Each structure stands twice: as structure tokens, then as C-alpha cells.
Amino acid sequence: MNETLETVPKPSAIVQRSTGYPDLILIEDNPHDVQLIRLAILEVGIQANLHVAEDSVRAFELMAGLAAPPAVVVLDLNLPLIKGASILCEIRHGSRWKDVPVIILTSSQSERDIEECIKLGATAYKSKPALFEGYVEFARSLVGYLSPP
């Protein structure tokens, strides 16, 4: 792939759609992290409809616009407008997505953030990796959520 990080499209424009595949929602504002996650998903060979929201407004639009809940949500905490913890709270307490696995993927390693997210109902809390190999390992961890039961 000849794509460079400088040519990364705006996150909300990145959607891989294929009929019959599960939906994966990525709520992430950093286009470089979006690109790394997208490339890691491709590297692992995950077949999913990848929907990306770069902020809470787009995230809530996705939540309202999908016909069925997604297989999994990957959520950053440090988002513009409304923080990821508030989005997690909305997912768990006010939506038809309340049973959807929500994995926090963030740069924060704060014990307070970890405890808050687990208390709010996060399925898992992972720190963003420093190297691409870590993103590939993270993508591998998504396979179980995206595979048919």
C-alpha cells in the first residue's frame, strides 16, 4: 500500500463497507491513529464494515443511523466536544447499544480513567501502543468480537 500518513483522509470519510460483514465503530479524532488501526485491521485480515467518527457529534449520528447495533465499539477517551467517558455512559445507559462491547483505546494510563471506564461499563481498557505491531496485536484482539457466535 503506497498510502502515507500525510495523505490520510478525514476520519469520517473512512468507511469500509461490505455486505454481510459485522459493523465495527471506531470513535477516534486522531487521523494518524485511525490510519494505524485501519492498516492493522487490514493486516490481520478482519472483514468488517469500519465506521469512523472523529467526535461525539458524528458518533451519535452513527448510533442513530445504523439499522442494528454494531459488533463492537472502539472508543478513545480524549475527544473534542464531549469526552469518550460521556459517550460510553450514553451507550450503556440510554441506547439500544447497551449490550455492545465497548473497548477503550486511549493514550491515558490514569488509574482514575481506568476505574471510571470500568465502572461505566467498558468491556476492556487498552493503552494506545507506541509501535504498529501493537496496533496489529490490538486488531487481533477484536477478532473474537467480530466472529459469528
Buried (B, 14 or more C-beta within 10 A) or exposed (E): EEEEEEEBEEBBEBEBEEEEBBBBBBBBBBBEBBBBBBBBBBBBEBEBBBBBBBBBEBBBEBBEEBEEBBBBBBBBBBBEEBBBBBBBBBBBEEBEBEEBBBBBBBEBEEEEBBEBBEEBBBBBBBBBBEEEEBBBBBBBEBEEBBEEE
